[in-house]
Amino acid sequence: MNWQSDIIKNLTWSDTIINKEAKQKVADKIADKVKDGDVLGVGSGSTVYMALFAIAKKIKAEQLNIKAIPTSIEISIACSNLGIPLTSMFENRPDWLFDGADEVDPNKSLIKGRGGALFKEKLLISSSPVNYIIVDDTKLVNKLGSNFPIPIEVFPGALLHVEEQLKELGADSLSLRPAKGKDGPVITENGNLLLDARFYEVADDLELKIKSITGVIESGLFIKYNVEILVA
């Protein structure tokens, strides 16, 4: 027996999608790459969301058998709504992944994590042999940290210890990210807190230094990963 859910059926993206026409072109490029039997890692963000619709249309038209490993609850619900079968890292490894980013520098290093799904996004990017990062040109920067802070997922009980250690690493400012739709802070997909950290300089070893702090689950720095950038 299937659920008769109006909630799932009426799901829409949680914010206004800007630069929609350009993002649709990139979404269509991602759908063109889908072939029968693929296991897709599906990241987060509005362009990813739009790509899912293009992929669902192709699946239906060509009767493709694919599976998706989503990085967030929101994307999981979207896949279910569109009839895209879900799988997990317990069962499958992604053949390739598509995801968004908040910033991309000339070396293809990234800042990600405004959606709070940075841990699973990094897990899937690390596990996938091919990774497409889809962005519009507003996300291209000469220097990481130009427009956005670095999101850092923190175990709640370690919050003050992590704050102290990040200051020692040279963080210029730190803030606990507040939620918009609830009282209190943002809670990540894993039930943790998010700190947004500003660093004047983002050195190549900063990602590893942040990750080495006890209590840090993951950071939104993606430095020197195997990614191909597709710009809307």
Secondary structure, DSSP 8 states (H G I E B T S, - for coil): -----HHHHT---SS---SHHHHHHHHHHHHHH--TT-EEEE--SHHHHHHHHHHHHHHHHHT---EEEESSHHHHHHHHHHT--B--TTT---SEEEE--SEE-TTS-EE--TTS-HHHHHHHHHH-S-EEEEE-GGGB-SSTTSSS-EEEEE-GGGHHHHHHHHHHTT-SEEEE-B-SSSSSB---TTS-EEEEEE-S---TTHHHHHHTSTTEEEESEE-S-S-EEEE-
